[in-house]
Amino acid sequence: MGKVAILRRSARPQAAFILLEVLVSLVLVGVSMTALMRGFVMSLDTVQQVRKNEVAVFLAEAITDDMILEPPPEGRFDGLFERDPRFGEPFEGWSWHLTVDAEEPRYRERPSGLAFRRLEHVYHARLEIRYEDEFDTTTYLVLDTILMDPDVFSAQALQQNQLFW
């Protein structure tokens, strides 16, 4: 029988090849992790924005409830929620700005020809809910509404169709 020649490769090129594979793998993992972390940070930012929008709606509802119970006089009013004993420290940085202006209603002719009730003391109210931190001030909610005497929109007035817009 003849001699079988066994060729052995040198260990050096194979070791260099493994080192290159490891380096390429680390670069791929690094790029993948960077993209993954960027997506994670963006989703956290989105969640924070949604939370701030929910808080703004909650705070605006509290202010409008107060306006319904006691309509404010004409003028400009500002306030901080953190100084309000109903809200306190968890709402630090949140503020409200309310502008109330007298407005003359514009009446249209009613199809029935009946006279309609003339409204007095109609006010245009503009409520802004803002959040301010060390980086920026953002207005999260602007609400325009009309304020008037509560009895104007009573069930009896609406049933008698005393209002026409």
LUMBAVEX-524047 format. One line per 3 residues: number of its first residue (from 1); their letters; for each residue z, x, y of C-alpha. Coordinates in Angstrom, 2 decimals. Each point is the difference from the previous one (the first is absolute). Layout:
NUM	A	Z,X,Y  ...
***
This chain:
1	MGK	0.00,0.00,0.00  -0.61,1.04,3.44  2.38,0.50,2.78
4	VAI	0.43,-2.87,2.33  0.32,1.16,3.48  2.55,-1.92,2.05
7	LRR	-0.64,0.15,3.65  3.01,-0.25,2.15  -0.15,-0.92,3.57
10	SAR	2.02,1.75,2.53  3.04,-2.03,1.19  -0.67,0.84,3.61
13	PQA	-2.95,-2.32,0.78  1.72,-2.93,-1.73  3.21,0.51,2.01
16	AFI	-1.99,0.12,3.23  -1.75,-3.21,-0.97  3.34,-1.77,-0.61
19	LLE	1.32,1.17,3.38  -3.12,-1.40,1.70  0.44,-3.35,-1.80
22	VLV	3.62,-0.19,1.13  -0.93,0.73,3.62  -2.76,-2.64,0.01
25	SLV	2.38,-2.53,-1.58  2.65,0.71,2.65  -2.54,-0.48,2.79
28	LVG	-1.14,-3.32,-1.51  3.59,-1.20,-0.42  0.78,1.04,3.59
31	VSM	-2.97,-1.91,1.42  0.84,-3.04,-2.13  3.66,0.04,1.09
34	TAL	-1.01,0.30,3.65  -2.21,-3.08,-0.29  2.69,-1.88,-1.91
37	MRG	2.69,0.85,2.58  -2.31,-1.03,2.85  -0.51,-3.40,-1.64
40	FVM	3.75,-0.33,-0.54  0.75,0.77,3.65  -2.66,-2.48,1.16
43	SLD	1.46,-2.75,-2.20  3.51,0.70,1.35  -1.35,-0.23,3.55
46	TVQ	-1.66,-3.33,-0.82  3.23,-1.36,-1.50  1.88,1.08,3.13
49	QVR	-2.54,-1.75,2.26  0.27,-3.21,-2.03  3.80,0.17,0.23
52	KNE	-0.18,0.43,3.78  -2.36,-2.99,0.27  2.46,-2.12,-2.03
55	VAV	2.89,1.09,2.22  -2.04,-0.83,3.14  -0.70,-3.51,-1.29
58	FLA	3.68,-0.50,-0.88  1.14,1.15,3.46  -2.63,-2.12,1.78
61	EAI	1.15,-3.03,-1.98  3.58,0.61,1.14  -1.07,0.21,3.66
64	TDD	-2.20,-3.12,-0.22  2.84,-1.91,-1.65  2.14,0.89,3.01
67	MIL	-2.80,-1.13,2.35  -0.18,-3.36,-1.75  3.75,-0.54,0.28
70	EPP	0.15,1.13,3.60  -3.33,0.43,1.78  0.12,3.04,2.30
73	PEG	-0.63,-0.27,3.74  -3.12,1.40,1.61  -0.05,3.81,0.21
76	RFD	-0.09,3.19,-2.04  2.70,0.85,-2.52  0.56,3.08,-2.14
79	GLF	2.48,0.79,-2.71  0.90,2.40,-2.78  0.82,-1.40,-3.43
82	ERD	2.46,2.81,-0.75  2.17,-1.17,2.93  -0.04,-3.61,-1.20
85	PRF	3.10,-0.70,-2.11  -2.08,-2.18,-2.34  -2.23,2.91,-0.99
88	GEP	1.68,3.32,0.71  -0.72,3.52,-1.14  -2.48,-0.71,-2.84
91	FEG	-2.46,-1.08,2.70  0.26,3.14,2.10  -3.21,0.67,1.90
94	WSW	-1.11,-3.66,0.01  -0.34,-1.78,3.35  -1.39,-3.25,1.35
97	HLT	-1.76,-0.86,3.24  -0.38,-3.61,1.09  -2.05,-1.23,2.95
100	VDA	0.28,-3.66,1.00  -2.36,-1.41,2.64  -0.32,-3.56,1.29
103	EEP	-3.33,-1.51,-0.94  -1.75,-3.11,1.21  -1.28,-2.04,-2.95
106	RYR	-3.71,-0.79,-0.05  -0.43,-3.65,-0.86  -3.08,-1.50,-1.59
109	ERP	-0.93,-3.63,0.03  1.17,-1.90,-3.06  -2.63,-1.83,-2.03
112	SGL	2.14,-3.15,-0.01  0.13,-0.08,3.78  3.80,-0.36,-0.11
115	AFR	2.05,2.01,2.44  1.74,2.99,-1.47  3.39,1.43,0.73
118	RLE	-0.10,2.70,2.64  1.99,3.01,-1.05  2.27,1.91,2.30
121	HVY	1.62,3.33,-0.60  -2.69,1.45,-2.23  0.32,3.74,-0.44
124	HAR	-2.17,2.63,-1.60  2.14,2.46,-1.95  -1.18,3.38,-1.29
127	LEI	2.30,1.79,-2.43  -0.58,3.60,-1.05  1.94,1.71,-2.78
130	RYE	-0.12,3.81,0.20  1.26,2.93,-2.00  0.58,3.35,1.66
133	DEF	0.88,3.25,-1.66  -0.20,3.63,1.10  -3.72,0.18,-0.73
136	DTT	-1.48,-3.18,1.33  0.48,-3.58,1.21  -1.77,-2.70,-1.96
139	TYL	-0.31,-3.70,0.81  0.17,-1.81,-3.33  -0.21,-3.61,1.08
142	VLD	-1.22,-1.92,3.05  0.66,-3.74,0.06  -1.42,-2.31,2.67
145	TIL	1.44,-3.50,0.06  0.77,-2.93,2.27  3.56,-1.06,0.76
148	MDP	0.99,-3.39,1.31  2.80,-2.52,-0.17  0.90,-0.68,-3.66
151	DVF	-0.21,-3.81,0.33  -3.71,0.21,0.90  -0.88,0.70,-3.63
154	SAQ	2.38,-2.51,-1.49  -1.18,-2.10,-2.95  -0.06,-3.11,2.20
157	ALQ	-2.20,1.67,2.64  -2.43,1.23,-2.64  -0.15,-3.42,-1.72
160	QNQ	-0.79,-1.68,3.28  -2.71,2.60,0.58  1.39,0.82,3.41
163	LFW	-1.38,3.50,-0.15  -3.65,0.91,-0.04  -1.35,3.55,0.06
***
